[in-house]
Amino acid sequence: MPLYDYQCQQCKSGFTELRRTSEMDSPISCPECCSMDTRRSISCFSVGGTTSGMPAASGTSKSQFR
């Protein structure tokens, strides 16, 4: 099951929930104020691993993002 990010329209707090894809837009209550006035927001994701033809990550990288 994927994680989805939500924003409460009442108290403006953000929260993340583990839900089935079929439930992603179903009503969900805010854990802070219990309001049902919540909206799913755009979230980020990450994919790990290597791709054929791409070099594998190693400890010798000079990348500023490590």
Buried (B, 14 or more C-beta within 10 A) or exposed (E): EEEBBBBBEEEEBEBEBEBEEEEBEEEBBBEEEEEEEBEBEEEEEEEEEEEEEEEEEEEEEEEEEE
